[in-house]
Amino acid sequence: MYVQCVYGHCGVTEAVVFDHAHDIAAGKPAHQSSVLRGRIANLAVDGNPDTCARTLKEKNSNWTIDLLDQHTIAGLQVDSAHLSLNPSGLPLNLTAHCGN
């Protein structure tokens, strides 16, 4: 799964990917375009809503997760309490992509 934030910080509090009733993202390897104050990518899939992955303020910041196998995705939830505003003052646009 790939999450892109067009402007500002990309902050992912929790990312959950469901195949029926199970969270298949939990504990899987995650990566992001940069790291702000030690908030590494894996904090978004650690199961703790009090932690957060966060990038530096940069154009096209992104966060990705490797699900390590093919899965049928039944649902996707990306929570973020830490998104900054883009230069126009509007909320950020997030794009999520699942697939190869």
Buried (B, 14 or more C-beta within 10 A) or exposed (E): BEBBBBBBBBBBBBBBBBBEEEBBBEEBEBBBBEBBEEBBBBBBBBEEEEBBBBBBBBEEBBBBBEBEEEBEBEEBEBBBEBBBEBEEEEEBEBEBEEEE
